[in-house]
Each structure stands twice: as structure tokens, then as C-alpha cells.
Amino acid sequence: MVRVNELTGNNQLNNMENNNLTEQNLVREISFSLSRNAGWIKFLGIVLMAYGVFLALSLVGLLIAWLPFWMGYLLNRAASKAKSATAYGDRYALQESLMNIGNYFIINGIVVIFSMLAVLVMLIILAILGFSLDPETFESILS
């Protein structure tokens, strides 16, 4: 009876090891495309971080310099975690990589929305002030 339990226990261990290997292979396969492009992801991250540093050199840029720097940091971290996920089959590294990329896109989306709103406000201001200052220009545009 003890021998049967030992065999059953060994089978369960083998099944767990096989499941673990299967999970590792799946993680490697999923993270491969991210890992393959890690160089470009890191390059973009470094460029964004450098842009943040250059923005910090001006007074107005100092207010927003943290944003591109943070976005660059997220991309660098995502690339490193993707390489780790591919090398070791680490699902937590893959999850963290995808979370960092997701956060990058959320931040980038918010920046795009604010930029579009700023352009819209500037166009409205230009329409109100710009055309009212020179009525002849306004009339020539309408005709």
C-alpha cells in the first residue's frame, strides 16, 4: 500500500512538473515577441527619458518633464521584464511587463486627449481673438 502511495505521489509530482514546464513554455512563447523587440522598446524609453531631462532645463518644461521620463522608465522596465519572462518562463515577469506597457499606453492616451483639448481651446481662442482683431481678414475668409 505504501508503494502505491509513493507511486501516486511521484505521478502527482511529475504532473505538477509537467504543468510547470508547460506554463513556462507558454510564457516563453507569449513573451517572445516582446523580448524580440526589447531593444527598440528600450531605445524609445531612453529617448523619452532624455526628452524629459531636456524639458526639465526650462521653467515651463520643469512642470511636465516628469511625464516623458516616467513613460520612458515604464518602457525600459517592460523590456527588461519581457526578456526575463522569455529567458526563464517567469509568468510574473510577463505580467509585470504587460502591466508596464499598459500603463505606458494609458498615460500616452491621456496625454493625447489633453493635447487635443489644448489644440481645440487654442483654435477657439484664435477664432475669437484673431478674427476680431482684423475684420478684413475675417471677411476675406468668409467670401
Order of alpha helices (4+ residues) and beta strands (2+ residues): alpha-alpha-alpha-alpha-alpha-alpha
